[in-house]
């Protein structure tokens, strides 16, 4: 699978004129989940900087109880504070991990910046140990650059 081949479709999904932002993001999540075999849960969290929490946005995958995450808690909460990508090859080796499901083996979280401010992140869980590479990071950074245009 070549991430370069997916980029035009990402742009097309996010350019859909007859859909609001949440529908575009949900469609994007579905596309990523369908296109990358080890992307088993794909979603967005958005920051509320006033109360230092992340709030679940559009996603596809198993239902989650983690609809609000405090900054600093879990992988997503750590990314909200660090402003850095976080790749977790094996979630069982992480001390500060919020368990979503026993099927989740690894996770990647890439922050979403608008005008230099971290407004949220894309979060992807996998049922495979250590599937994420630098190519995933670069691709998801591209995805978030395109998503940022919606804000």
C-alpha positions, 0 to 999 in steps of 0.5 A: 500500500502506497500512502501517496496513492491515498492523498488525492482521495483525502483531498477529495473527501475534505473538499466535498461541498455538500457535507459539513465538517463533521461529515467530512471528518467521519467520511475521512475516518471511514476512508482511512479505516477501509484503506489501511488494513491495520487502521482498526479505529480512526478518530479525532479528538478536539481540544478545549484549552480552557478546561484542558480536556480533549473531546471525541469528534467523528470516528469509526471503529468500536464504541469508546467510553473515552469521550473526554480525556484530560490533558496529560492522561493516556496517549492522546492527553500526552500529545495534547501537552507535548504537541508531538507525534506519539507512536506506541508500538505495544500499548501493554508497555505503556504506563500512561495508557487508557485501555480502550479494548483488549483488541488494541495492540498499538496506537499512533496519535498525530496533533492537528495544528491550525495557525500554529495552535494544537486544536486536536489530533487524529488517533488511530488504534491497531489490532497489530503490534508495531505496524506504524512506520515513519511513513504513517507519521508523514501521511497522517501529518499530511492528512492533518494539514488538509483537515486544518483547512476546514477550520 
